[in-house]
């Protein structure tokens, strides 16, 4: 509701942009044809406000919009003149692919790495990996993306400048298409994963170390359980609880992607769609992306609760 109300008061909205385009003689859109190249009358301004849905008070307009959302209608895009849901559905697979691969890489690498760091605490392995993950955590993904594009793509030519695939992608063989997608995905995936590595790795390490020092682990080892069995059979499961708790927060990023990273690499996914919609004041699309993100956060919280219940036998849904 707050975002919707903000779209009603921020300058440079769709009406102002339509008027500016009309003054520049742009006759490309239906709305500018109604305006002409000169000053417009009050009747024309009323028609323009009705066209963009600005002819009603903010709260009344919000209730009307919310009623359409409940029925599955997110409205039509000002920029593309298509249903917002269709536009989002076309771009979701791209962000979904990157999100799935990012999730697999982060959790597939960080959990074993966190276990290794906890076991090898204060050794050279722990120190070197800590330096690497903290260096990655200190660099924003979009800033790293800009550096990678400049040096590895523009100067060295090792990777494409951007895009999801190359031209003539349809003419490649099956394995050629996979190789082309992988070639384009290397740099964006580096930017996606670099920020999450430190958080998940250290979360795993710290909680595992706390559990290894707990009484139940020392008791198990005193009864003859080996250190390996104590780590994998006792301490590890309890250490996965905070990982499962934070898993839901990654679900929205898994689908919607990153605005700036997709913009830098020109990936036509949900992130780039949200960015261009904000810049172009395409408010129905902005609200549509926000709705999808909000729903995914809610679903992610539910999945986190389910995962915690599966890992922790003390929690049961009754």
C-alpha positions, 0 to 999 in steps of 0.5 A: 500500500505504501509503494502504491501511494508513493507512485501517486505522488512522486514526480516524473510519473506516466502523465508527465512523461506523456506530456514530455513526449508530446512536446517532443513530437513523439506520436508513437503511443496512443496517449500522445496522439490524444494530446498533440504537440501543444498545450492540452485542455482540461478535458484532454488532461482528464482523459489522460488521467483516466487512461493511466488510472490517476482520475481517482483518489489514492486510497480509492485507486488502491482498493480498485487495484487490490480488487483486481489483484485478488482476481489475478489481474495485475493490470497492463504495462504502460511501456509494453501495453501488455498484461503485467502477468504475461510480461513477468511470466515470460521473464521469470524462467531466466531469473529462475535458472540463475536463482536455482544454480546460485542456490545450489552453488551457495548451499552446496559449497558453503555448508561443507566449507563451514564444516571444514572451517569449524573442524580446522578452526584457526589453521591456515585453511580457516584463515585463507578461506576466511580472507577469501569469503570476507573479500567477496562479502566486502565487494557488492555484486553489482560493483564486481560485475562492472569490474568483470565486464570491463576486464574479463569481457571488454579487455580480455574477451574471455566472456561475453559482454552480457545477455542470456545467450548468443545470436544464432542460439537456436541453430546450435546443437543441444550441447552447444546450447548448454555450453553457450548458456554456461559461457554467458552465465559464469560472470553473473553467477560469480556476482550472485554468489559472492555476497552469500558465501561469507554469510552462509559459510560463517553461519554454518561454522559458528553454529557447528562450533557451538554444538561441538562444544555442547554437553551432548556432544562431549557426552557422546564422545565420552561414551565412545562415539568417534569425532566424525560420528559426533560431527555428522551424526549429532552436531551437524543436524542441530547446526543446520537449523539456522541455515534452514531458518534463513533459507526462505529469505533466498527464495524471492532472490531465487526468482526475482534476481538482482536489479543491478546485476541483471542490468549490468549483464543485460539479462532479460529477467525479473530483475531487469524488468523491475529496474526498467519499470522503475526508471520508465515509471511503469507503475503496474509492472513495478507493483506486479514485481513487488506482488510476486516478490512479496508472495515469494517471501511469504512462501519462503517463510513457510518453507523455512518453518517446514524445513526447521520442523523436519530437521529439529525433532522438537518442533512438530506441526499439530 
